Amino acid sequence: MLALLPSFALAQEDGLSSGNTAWILTSTALVLFMTLPGLSLFYAGLVRSKNVLSVLMQCFSIAVVVSLLWLLVGYSIAFGPSESAWWGGLSKAMFNGVVVDSMSGDIPETVFASFQMTFAIITPALIVGAFVERIKFSAMLLFSVIWTLLVYFPVANWVWGGGWLGQRGLIDFAGGTVVHVTAGIAALVTALVLGQRKDFLSASTKPHNLTMSFTGAGMLWVGWFGFNAGSALAADGAAGMAMFVTHISAATGALTWMLIEWLKFGKPSGLGAITGMVAGLATITPAAGSVGPAGALLVGLSGGVVCYFATTYLKQTLRIDDSLDVFPVHGVGGMVGTILAGILISTNLGLFSGNGYAEGMNMGSQVTVQLLGILATALYTAVLTFGILKAVAAITSGLRVDDEQEQMGLDISDHDEKGYSL
């Protein structure tokens, strides 16, 4: 231990916090764990067995290409030093100027950039749930690259990189707008453009392996602690509170969904339990740095109730085939949580009080900013997503596989492999 003391002392003199650095390194691994394998297994279990490998490939491939895109231009666009309120410029393309000694606050810039990269990876991966079982692999990959470049990177700058929404005081601790609204709106637009699966709402489209989905859901729950508590960018009380309220909201969302099903159908479903958990997690994400434990109960309850009825309405009434409920769970949950962050941050709510408004803000002005953030992000995402889909369709001669390939399953038609050989 004595041999480590000089380097530790030097780190402190240079302004580097070893504790904060260690926590963000851990959080980076946790968020990537959410995608690979968490989200991958969660989604893969929800499709039919003939498409399980295709979903795993889609999530895995997105992680590959977005990581490289982040190196090339993504980090620079999202967090570059440009004075523009709309993007960060290209001065840090290829991580230009990011060296061993570069700092972001009291952690190495490489650690901060790696942490933010995992957010860029999981956001387009969330959209996968809207187009499973019917999209061409080439179309999926090209769409994911262009969408991340034109939608995710700029919106991340607007909110977290010094852009115009951050300047207005938008509260989005870990991605209510940046991650969940963008992914949710993109999922809705994609589902509308692609159209329904051929046997939408039939018994044959039921999940093939809920055990796999439960395994992925557990990984999502654990990994989300890196997502939210890591967004404090320090190993401190704010991270501790973010971790606790995240857990409470997830548990409340799961229980709420179970109780609704219990009352309506006489039995709670496993699928409902894990979907409610994800709804609770998505809803607390923007508010994790604003609310206290009692507030987290309200957030999880709201997410469970609103997302449940949004899911039912979208599928049963509107008959939109957002196959794995990305918009009603992530999109709607992100919107609800973003609004609640502007309310529950108030210190005048008794047991449900939060951390308090920034100077010059009150509930009315804060909620106005929250709504502006939701509307601007949703509108920008919807327009760009539609345009990108049309461009990709022209390049790849259509977004969908043909009827025969859809019937065969994407494992064989796209990859000439099977997820199972039993």
TORRO-959586 format. One record per residue (C-alpha): x, y, z; residue number from 0. Coordinates in steps of 0.5 Angstrom, whole numbers, padded with zeros to 4 digits. Layout:
REM TORRO-959586
+-------+-------+-------+-----+
!    c1 !    c2 !    c3 ! num !
+-------+-------+-------+-----+
!     X !     Y !     Z ! NUM !
...
+-------+-------+-------+-----+
REM end
This chain:
REM TORRO-959586
+-------+-------+-------+-----+
!    c1 !    c2 !    c3 ! num !
+-------+-------+-------+-----+
!  0000 !  0000 !  0000 !   0 !
!  0006 !  0005 !  0002 !   1 !
!  0008 !  0004 ! -0006 !   2 !
!  0001 !  0007 ! -0008 !   3 !
!  0002 !  0013 ! -0004 !   4 !
!  0006 !  0018 ! -0008 !   5 !
!  0002 !  0017 ! -0014 !   6 !
! -0005 !  0018 ! -0010 !   7 !
! -0002 !  0024 ! -0008 !   8 !
!  0000 !  0027 ! -0015 !   9 !
! -0007 !  0025 ! -0017 !  10 !
! -0010 !  0029 ! -0012 !  11 !
! -0005 !  0035 ! -0014 !  12 !
! -0007 !  0035 ! -0021 !  13 !
! -0015 !  0035 ! -0019 !  14 !
! -0016 !  0028 ! -0020 !  15 !
! -0021 !  0024 ! -0016 !  16 !
! -0019 !  0017 ! -0015 !  17 !
! -0026 !  0015 ! -0012 !  18 !
! -0030 !  0019 ! -0017 !  19 !
! -0026 !  0016 ! -0023 !  20 !
! -0027 !  0009 ! -0020 !  21 !
! -0035 !  0010 ! -0020 !  22 !
! -0035 !  0013 ! -0027 !  23 !
! -0031 !  0007 ! -0030 !  24 !
! -0036 !  0002 ! -0026 !  25 !
! -0042 !  0006 ! -0028 !  26 !
! -0039 !  0005 ! -0036 !  27 !
! -0039 ! -0002 ! -0035 !  28 !
! -0046 ! -0002 ! -0032 !  29 !
! -0049 !  0002 ! -0037 !  30 !
! -0046 ! -0003 ! -0043 !  31 !
! -0048 ! -0009 ! -0039 !  32 !
! -0055 ! -0006 ! -0040 !  33 !
! -0055 ! -0007 ! -0047 !  34 !
! -0050 ! -0013 ! -0048 !  35 !
! -0053 ! -0017 ! -0045 !  36 !
! -0059 ! -0014 ! -0041 !  37 !
! -0063 ! -0011 ! -0047 !  38 !
! -0061 ! -0016 ! -0052 !  39 !
! -0064 ! -0022 ! -0048 !  40 !
! -0070 ! -0018 ! -0046 !  41 !
! -0072 ! -0016 ! -0053 !  42 !
! -0070 ! -0023 ! -0055 !  43 !
! -0074 ! -0027 ! -0051 !  44 !
! -0080 ! -0023 ! -0053 !  45 !
! -0080 ! -0025 ! -0060 !  46 !
! -0081 ! -0032 ! -0063 !  47 !
! -0076 ! -0037 ! -0063 !  48 !
! -0075 ! -0036 ! -0071 !  49 !
! -0072 ! -0029 ! -0070 !  50 !
! -0068 ! -0029 ! -0063 !  51 !
! -0062 ! -0029 ! -0066 !  52 !
! -0063 ! -0023 ! -0071 !  53 !
! -0065 ! -0019 ! -0065 !  54 !
! -0059 ! -0021 ! -0061 !  55 !
! -0055 ! -0019 ! -0068 !  56 !
! -0059 ! -0012 ! -0068 !  57 !
! -0057 ! -0010 ! -0061 !  58 !
! -0050 ! -0013 ! -0062 !  59 !
! -0048 ! -0009 ! -0069 !  60 !
! -0051 ! -0003 ! -0066 !  61 !
! -0046 ! -0003 ! -0060 !  62 !
! -0041 ! -0004 ! -0065 !  63 !
! -0042 !  0001 ! -0070 !  64 !
! -0044 !  0007 ! -0065 !  65 !
! -0038 !  0006 ! -0062 !  66 !
! -0034 !  0007 ! -0068 !  67 !
! -0038 !  0013 ! -0070 !  68 !
! -0037 !  0016 ! -0063 !  69 !
! -0030 !  0016 ! -0064 !  70 !
! -0030 !  0019 ! -0071 !  71 !
! -0035 !  0025 ! -0070 !  72 !
! -0040 !  0023 ! -0064 !  73 !
! -0037 !  0025 ! -0058 !  74 !
! -0035 !  0032 ! -0061 !  75 !
! -0042 !  0033 ! -0064 !  76 !
! -0045 !  0032 ! -0057 !  77 !
! -0039 !  0035 ! -0052 !  78 !
! -0035 !  0039 ! -0057 !  79 !
! -0033 !  0046 ! -0055 !  80 !
! -0037 !  0050 ! -0060 !  81 !
! -0040 !  0056 ! -0058 !  82 !
! -0046 !  0054 ! -0062 !  83 !
! -0053 !  0052 ! -0058 !  84 !
! -0054 !  0047 ! -0063 !  85 !
! -0048 !  0042 ! -0064 !  86 !
! -0041 !  0042 ! -0061 !  87 !
! -0037 !  0042 ! -0067 !  88 !
! -0032 !  0038 ! -0070 !  89 !
! -0026 !  0040 ! -0067 !  90 !
! -0026 !  0034 ! -0062 !  91 !
! -0027 !  0029 ! -0068 !  92 !
! -0023 !  0023 ! -0068 !  93 !
! -0022 !  0025 ! -0060 !  94 !
! -0017 !  0030 ! -0063 !  95 !
! -0014 !  0033 ! -0056 !  96 !
! -0017 !  0028 ! -0052 !  97 !
! -0010 !  0025 ! -0048 !  98 !
! -0008 !  0021 ! -0042 !  99 !
! -0008 !  0028 ! -0038 ! 100 !
! -0014 !  0031 ! -0041 ! 101 !
! -0020 !  0032 ! -0035 ! 102 !
! -0027 !  0033 ! -0035 ! 103 !
! -0028 !  0036 ! -0028 ! 104 !
! -0024 !  0031 ! -0023 ! 105 !
! -0025 !  0025 ! -0028 ! 106 !
! -0021 !  0024 ! -0034 ! 107 !
! -0024 !  0026 ! -0040 ! 108 !
! -0023 !  0019 ! -0043 ! 109 !
! -0027 !  0016 ! -0037 ! 110 !
! -0033 !  0021 ! -0038 ! 111 !
! -0033 !  0020 ! -0046 ! 112 !
! -0033 !  0013 ! -0045 ! 113 !
! -0039 !  0013 ! -0040 ! 114 !
! -0043 !  0018 ! -0045 ! 115 !
! -0041 !  0013 ! -0051 ! 116 !
! -0045 !  0008 ! -0047 ! 117 !
! -0052 !  0012 ! -0047 ! 118 !
! -0051 !  0013 ! -0055 ! 119 !
! -0050 !  0006 ! -0056 ! 120 !
! -0057 !  0004 ! -0052 ! 121 !
! -0061 !  0009 ! -0055 ! 122 !
! -0062 !  0007 ! -0062 ! 123 !
! -0061 !  0000 ! -0059 ! 124 !
! -0068 !  0001 ! -0055 ! 125 !
! -0071 !  0003 ! -0062 ! 126 !
! -0070 ! -0004 ! -0064 ! 127 !
! -0076 ! -0006 ! -0060 ! 128 !
! -0081 ! -0003 ! -0065 ! 129 !
! -0078 ! -0006 ! -0072 ! 130 !
! -0077 ! -0013 ! -0070 ! 131 !
! -0079 ! -0019 ! -0074 ! 132 !
! -0080 ! -0015 ! -0080 ! 133 !
! -0074 ! -0011 ! -0082 ! 134 !
! -0068 ! -0012 ! -0087 ! 135 !
! -0061 ! -0012 ! -0083 ! 136 !
! -0058 ! -0008 ! -0088 ! 137 !
! -0064 ! -0003 ! -0087 ! 138 !
! -0063 ! -0003 ! -0079 ! 139 !
! -0056 ! -0002 ! -0079 ! 140 !
! -0056 !  0004 ! -0084 ! 141 !
! -0062 !  0007 ! -0080 ! 142 !
! -0058 !  0006 ! -0074 ! 143 !
! -0052 !  0010 ! -0076 ! 144 !
! -0055 !  0016 ! -0079 ! 145 !
! -0061 !  0016 ! -0074 ! 146 !
! -0055 !  0017 ! -0068 ! 147 !
! -0051 !  0022 ! -0072 ! 148 !
! -0057 !  0026 ! -0074 ! 149 !
! -0062 !  0026 ! -0068 ! 150 !
! -0058 !  0023 ! -0062 ! 151 !
! -0051 !  0027 ! -0062 ! 152 !
! -0055 !  0034 ! -0063 ! 153 !
! -0060 !  0032 ! -0058 ! 154 !
! -0055 !  0030 ! -0053 ! 155 !
! -0051 !  0037 ! -0054 ! 156 !
! -0058 !  0041 ! -0053 ! 157 !
! -0059 !  0038 ! -0046 ! 158 !
! -0052 !  0036 ! -0044 ! 159 !
! -0047 !  0039 ! -0048 ! 160 !
! -0048 !  0046 ! -0047 ! 161 !
! -0054 !  0047 ! -0052 ! 162 !
! -0060 !  0051 ! -0052 ! 163 !
! -0064 !  0047 ! -0048 ! 164 !
! -0059 !  0046 ! -0042 ! 165 !
! -0058 !  0054 ! -0042 ! 166 !
! -0066 !  0054 ! -0041 ! 167 !
! -0065 !  0050 ! -0035 ! 168 !
! -0068 !  0043 ! -0037 ! 169 !
! -0068 !  0038 ! -0032 ! 170 !
! -0066 !  0031 ! -0035 ! 171 !
! -0061 !  0028 ! -0030 ! 172 !
! -0060 !  0022 ! -0034 ! 173 !
! -0064 !  0022 ! -0041 ! 174 !
! -0071 !  0023 ! -0040 ! 175 !
! -0071 !  0027 ! -0047 ! 176 !
! -0064 !  0025 ! -0049 ! 177 !
! -0065 !  0017 ! -0049 ! 178 !
! -0072 !  0016 ! -0048 ! 179 !
! -0076 !  0021 ! -0052 ! 180 !
! -0072 !  0020 ! -0058 ! 181 !
! -0072 !  0013 ! -0058 ! 182 !
! -0079 !  0013 ! -0056 ! 183 !
! -0081 !  0018 ! -0062 ! 184 !
! -0077 !  0014 ! -0067 ! 185 !
! -0080 !  0007 ! -0065 ! 186 !
! -0087 !  0010 ! -0066 ! 187 !
! -0085 !  0013 ! -0073 ! 188 !
! -0082 !  0007 ! -0075 ! 189 !
! -0087 !  0002 ! -0073 ! 190 !
! -0092 !  0007 ! -0077 ! 191 !
! -0088 !  0007 ! -0083 ! 192 !
! -0086 ! -0001 ! -0083 ! 193 !
! -0093 ! -0003 ! -0082 ! 194 !
! -0096 ! -0009 ! -0078 ! 195 !
! -0093 ! -0016 ! -0078 ! 196 !
! -0097 ! -0020 ! -0082 ! 197 !
! -0100 ! -0024 ! -0076 ! 198 !
! -0100 ! -0018 ! -0071 ! 199 !
! -0104 ! -0019 ! -0065 ! 200 !
! -0105 ! -0027 ! -0066 ! 201 !
! -0103 ! -0032 ! -0061 ! 202 !
! -0097 ! -0034 ! -0065 ! 203 !
! -0093 ! -0027 ! -0064 ! 204 !
! -0093 ! -0029 ! -0056 ! 205 !
! -0086 ! -0029 ! -0053 ! 206 !
! -0082 ! -0035 ! -0054 ! 207 !
! -0078 ! -0035 ! -0048 ! 208 !
! -0080 ! -0031 ! -0042 ! 209 !
! -0074 ! -0034 ! -0038 ! 210 !
! -0069 ! -0030 ! -0042 ! 211 !
! -0073 ! -0024 ! -0042 ! 212 !
! -0073 ! -0024 ! -0034 ! 213 !
! -0066 ! -0025 ! -0034 ! 214 !
! -0065 ! -0019 ! -0039 ! 215 !
! -0070 ! -0015 ! -0034 ! 216 !
! -0065 ! -0017 ! -0028 ! 217 !
! -0059 ! -0014 ! -0032 ! 218 !
! -0063 ! -0008 ! -0034 ! 219 !
! -0065 ! -0007 ! -0027 ! 220 !
! -0058 ! -0007 ! -0024 ! 221 !
! -0055 ! -0004 ! -0030 ! 222 !
! -0059 !  0002 ! -0029 ! 223 !
! -0056 !  0004 ! -0023 ! 224 !
! -0050 !  0006 ! -0027 ! 225 !
! -0055 !  0010 ! -0032 ! 226 !
! -0058 !  0014 ! -0027 ! 227 !
! -0053 !  0014 ! -0021 ! 228 !
! -0047 !  0015 ! -0025 ! 229 !
! -0050 !  0021 ! -0028 ! 230 !
! -0048 !  0024 ! -0022 ! 231 !
! -0041 !  0024 ! -0025 ! 232 !
! -0038 !  0023 ! -0017 ! 233 !
! -0039 !  0018 ! -0012 ! 234 !
! -0043 !  0022 ! -0007 ! 235 !
! -0049 !  0023 ! -0004 ! 236 !
! -0053 !  0025 ! -0010 ! 237 !
! -0051 !  0019 ! -0013 ! 238 !
! -0053 !  0015 ! -0007 ! 239 !
! -0060 !  0018 ! -0008 ! 240 !
! -0060 !  0017 ! -0015 ! 241 !
! -0059 !  0010 ! -0014 ! 242 !
! -0064 !  0009 ! -0009 ! 243 !
! -0070 !  0013 ! -0012 ! 244 !
! -0068 !  0009 ! -0018 ! 245 !
! -0069 !  0002 ! -0015 ! 246 !
! -0076 !  0005 ! -0011 ! 247 !
! -0079 !  0007 ! -0018 ! 248 !
! -0077 !  0000 ! -0021 ! 249 !
! -0080 ! -0004 ! -0016 ! 250 !
! -0086 !  0001 ! -0015 ! 251 !
! -0087 !  0001 ! -0023 ! 252 !
! -0087 ! -0007 ! -0023 ! 253 !
! -0092 ! -0008 ! -0017 ! 254 !
! -0097 ! -0003 ! -0020 ! 255 !
! -0097 ! -0006 ! -0027 ! 256 !
! -0098 ! -0013 ! -0023 ! 257 !
! -0104 ! -0010 ! -0019 ! 258 !
! -0107 ! -0007 ! -0025 ! 259 !
! -0107 ! -0014 ! -0029 ! 260 !
! -0109 ! -0018 ! -0023 ! 261 !
! -0115 ! -0013 ! -0022 ! 262 !
! -0117 ! -0014 ! -0029 ! 263 !
! -0115 ! -0021 ! -0031 ! 264 !
! -0115 ! -0024 ! -0024 ! 265 !
! -0108 ! -0026 ! -0025 ! 266 !
! -0101 ! -0022 ! -0026 ! 267 !
! -0097 ! -0024 ! -0031 ! 268 !
! -0089 ! -0025 ! -0031 ! 269 !
! -0089 ! -0020 ! -0038 ! 270 !
! -0093 ! -0015 ! -0034 ! 271 !
! -0088 ! -0015 ! -0028 ! 272 !
! -0082 ! -0014 ! -0032 ! 273 !
! -0085 ! -0009 ! -0037 ! 274 !
! -0088 ! -0005 ! -0031 ! 275 !
! -0081 ! -0005 ! -0028 ! 276 !
! -0078 ! -0002 ! -0034 ! 277 !
! -0083 !  0003 ! -0034 ! 278 !
! -0081 !  0005 ! -0027 ! 279 !
! -0074 !  0006 ! -0029 ! 280 !
! -0075 !  0010 ! -0035 ! 281 !
! -0080 !  0015 ! -0032 ! 282 !
! -0075 !  0016 ! -0026 ! 283 !
! -0069 !  0017 ! -0031 ! 284 !
! -0070 !  0024 ! -0032 ! 285 !
! -0072 !  0026 ! -0025 ! 286 !
! -0067 !  0021 ! -0021 ! 287 !
! -0063 !  0028 ! -0019 ! 288 !
! -0069 !  0032 ! -0017 ! 289 !
! -0073 !  0027 ! -0013 ! 290 !
! -0073 !  0024 ! -0006 ! 291 !
! -0075 !  0017 ! -0004 ! 292 !
! -0082 !  0019 ! -0003 ! 293 !
! -0082 !  0022 ! -0009 ! 294 !
! -0080 !  0016 ! -0013 ! 295 !
! -0086 !  0012 ! -0010 ! 296 !
! -0090 !  0017 ! -0014 ! 297 !
! -0086 !  0017 ! -0020 ! 298 !
! -0086 !  0009 ! -0021 ! 299 !
! -0093 !  0009 ! -0019 ! 300 !
! -0095 !  0014 ! -0025 ! 301 !
! -0090 !  0011 ! -0030 ! 302 !
! -0093 !  0004 ! -0028 ! 303 !
! -0101 !  0007 ! -0029 ! 304 !
! -0099 !  0011 ! -0035 ! 305 !
! -0095 !  0007 ! -0039 ! 306 !
! -0100 !  0001 ! -0038 ! 307 !
! -0106 !  0004 ! -0041 ! 308 !
! -0101 !  0008 ! -0046 ! 309 !
! -0099 !  0001 ! -0048 ! 310 !
! -0106 ! -0002 ! -0049 ! 311 !
! -0109 !  0004 ! -0052 ! 312 !
! -0103 !  0004 ! -0058 ! 313 !
! -0104 ! -0004 ! -0059 ! 314 !
! -0111 ! -0005 ! -0058 ! 315 !
! -0115 !  0001 ! -0060 ! 316 !
! -0110 !  0004 ! -0065 ! 317 !
! -0107 ! -0002 ! -0067 ! 318 !
! -0100 !  0000 ! -0068 ! 319 !
! -0095 ! -0005 ! -0068 ! 320 !
! -0089 ! -0002 ! -0064 ! 321 !
! -0088 ! -0009 ! -0063 ! 322 !
! -0084 ! -0009 ! -0056 ! 323 !
! -0088 ! -0003 ! -0053 ! 324 !
! -0082 !  0002 ! -0054 ! 325 !
! -0086 !  0008 ! -0055 ! 326 !
! -0091 !  0007 ! -0049 ! 327 !
! -0086 !  0005 ! -0044 ! 328 !
! -0080 !  0009 ! -0046 ! 329 !
! -0083 !  0015 ! -0050 ! 330 !
! -0089 !  0016 ! -0045 ! 331 !
! -0085 !  0014 ! -0039 ! 332 !
! -0079 !  0019 ! -0041 ! 333 !
! -0084 !  0024 ! -0042 ! 334 !
! -0088 !  0023 ! -0035 ! 335 !
! -0082 !  0023 ! -0032 ! 336 !
! -0079 !  0029 ! -0035 ! 337 !
! -0085 !  0033 ! -0033 ! 338 !
! -0085 !  0030 ! -0026 ! 339 !
! -0078 !  0032 ! -0025 ! 340 !
! -0080 !  0040 ! -0026 ! 341 !
! -0086 !  0039 ! -0020 ! 342 !
! -0083 !  0034 ! -0015 ! 343 !
! -0076 !  0038 ! -0015 ! 344 !
! -0080 !  0043 ! -0011 ! 345 !
! -0078 !  0044 ! -0003 ! 346 !
! -0086 !  0045 ! -0002 ! 347 !
! -0089 !  0039 ! -0002 ! 348 !
! -0088 !  0036 !  0005 ! 349 !
! -0086 !  0029 !  0005 ! 350 !
! -0085 !  0029 ! -0003 ! 351 !
! -0081 !  0035 ! -0003 ! 352 !
! -0074 !  0035 ! -0008 ! 353 !
! -0068 !  0038 ! -0008 ! 354 !
! -0071 !  0045 ! -0010 ! 355 !
! -0071 !  0050 ! -0016 ! 356 !
! -0065 !  0053 ! -0019 ! 357 !
! -0064 !  0061 ! -0018 ! 358 !
! -0070 !  0064 ! -0021 ! 359 !
! -0074 !  0058 ! -0023 ! 360 !
! -0081 !  0056 ! -0020 ! 361 !
! -0086 !  0051 ! -0021 ! 362 !
! -0089 !  0054 ! -0027 ! 363 !
! -0083 !  0056 ! -0030 ! 364 !
! -0079 !  0050 ! -0029 ! 365 !
! -0085 !  0046 ! -0032 ! 366 !
! -0086 !  0050 ! -0038 ! 367 !
! -0078 !  0049 ! -0040 ! 368 !
! -0080 !  0041 ! -0039 ! 369 !
! -0085 !  0041 ! -0044 ! 370 !
! -0081 !  0045 ! -0048 ! 371 !
! -0076 !  0040 ! -0048 ! 372 !
! -0081 !  0034 ! -0049 ! 373 !
! -0084 !  0038 ! -0055 ! 374 !
! -0078 !  0040 ! -0058 ! 375 !
! -0074 !  0034 ! -0058 ! 376 !
! -0080 !  0030 ! -0060 ! 377 !
! -0082 !  0034 ! -0066 ! 378 !
! -0074 !  0034 ! -0068 ! 379 !
! -0074 !  0027 ! -0067 ! 380 !
! -0080 !  0025 ! -0071 ! 381 !
! -0079 !  0029 ! -0077 ! 382 !
! -0071 !  0027 ! -0078 ! 383 !
! -0073 !  0020 ! -0077 ! 384 !
! -0079 !  0020 ! -0082 ! 385 !
! -0074 !  0023 ! -0087 ! 386 !
! -0068 !  0018 ! -0085 ! 387 !
! -0073 !  0012 ! -0086 ! 388 !
! -0075 !  0014 ! -0093 ! 389 !
! -0068 !  0015 ! -0095 ! 390 !
! -0066 !  0009 ! -0092 ! 391 !
! -0072 !  0005 ! -0096 ! 392 !
! -0069 !  0008 ! -0102 ! 393 !
! -0062 !  0006 ! -0101 ! 394 !
! -0064 ! -0001 ! -0099 ! 395 !
! -0070 ! -0002 ! -0104 ! 396 !
! -0075 ! -0002 ! -0098 ! 397 !
! -0074 ! -0003 ! -0091 ! 398 !
! -0078 ! -0010 ! -0090 ! 399 !
! -0076 ! -0017 ! -0092 ! 400 !
! -0081 ! -0020 ! -0096 ! 401 !
! -0087 ! -0024 ! -0094 ! 402 !
! -0084 ! -0031 ! -0095 ! 403 !
! -0077 ! -0029 ! -0091 ! 404 !
! -0082 ! -0026 ! -0085 ! 405 !
! -0085 ! -0033 ! -0085 ! 406 !
! -0079 ! -0036 ! -0085 ! 407 !
! -0076 ! -0032 ! -0080 ! 408 !
! -0070 ! -0027 ! -0080 ! 409 !
! -0065 ! -0032 ! -0077 ! 410 !
! -0065 ! -0036 ! -0083 ! 411 !
! -0067 ! -0030 ! -0088 ! 412 !
! -0062 ! -0025 ! -0086 ! 413 !
! -0056 ! -0029 ! -0082 ! 414 !
! -0057 ! -0036 ! -0085 ! 415 !
! -0057 ! -0039 ! -0078 ! 416 !
! -0061 ! -0041 ! -0072 ! 417 !
! -0062 ! -0039 ! -0065 ! 418 !
! -0063 ! -0046 ! -0063 ! 419 !
! -0061 ! -0052 ! -0066 ! 420 !
! -0065 ! -0057 ! -0061 ! 421 !
+-------+-------+-------+-----+
REM end
